[in-house]
Amino acid sequence: MEIKDTCGSVIFCGDKKTMREEVEAAVLSSTNLRSVDLSNANLRHAELSSVDLSNANLRHANLYNVDLRHANIRSANLRHSNLYNANLYNADLYGVDLRYSNLRYANLFNADLRDANLSDANLSYANLSNADLHGADLCHANISNTAFSNARWTDYAVVLHRPIALSGLDWPVFIFGSHMQIGCEVHSMREWDAFSDDVVEKMASGALEFWRVNKDRLLSFRDTGAEEKFAKESLDA
């Protein structure tokens, strides 16, 4: 059984009966798995803690209950993958593509999800406490019963409670205390309130019309009592 990289070159060849066993053997032999092609692979229950899978192709891979603690998965393609109950504690997922992936019950505590694409992902019951979500795209993601305690959403905001997600509008809206994300724009409620028509109009086609219709309703959520911290020095500590 051969393991190839995304260019088609063989990087490991063994005598195991399953791809899971083959990948685990490659990890034990310290094989370089960066840019590995494991698309559609069945890796259920694999022990892959601290593995380097940066730039890997794991599209449609079955990673059910896999152990990826402390793993480097930067810029990997995990689109449509099954990560149900996966352990991604402290994993580096910077810039990863997780669109349409199943992360239900996944442990993403302290994970680096900066600039990750989580649009349309299923994050219900996942643990994103302490995760860094700065620049992450959660458009249309399922965040029902998701834990966000102390998750960082912007450079200055720490989310202490689950964000409010509003759907059915022209752009998905996430409200977390004194900050609000509309589409890809993340600003404090105070900034949203102070934006001139010219600033809003330049954000996107149709943005000004959307804002005029929905401004008062959306800004009313700033008084819900959700707690946030905005001390940058505490984040840098």
Buried (B, 14 or more C-beta within 10 A) or exposed (E): BEBBBBEEEEBBEBEEEBBBBBBBBBBEEEBEBBBBBBBBBBBBBBBBBEBBBBBBBBBBBBBBBBBBBBBBBBBBBBBBBBBBBBBBBBBBBBBBBBBBBBBBBBBBBBBBBBBBBBBBBBBBBBBBBBBBBBBBBBBBBBBEEBBBBBBBBBEBBBBBBBBBBBEEBBBBBBBBBBBBBBBEBBBBBEBBEEBEEEEBBEBBEEBBEBBEEBBEEBBEBBEEEBEBBBEEEEBEE
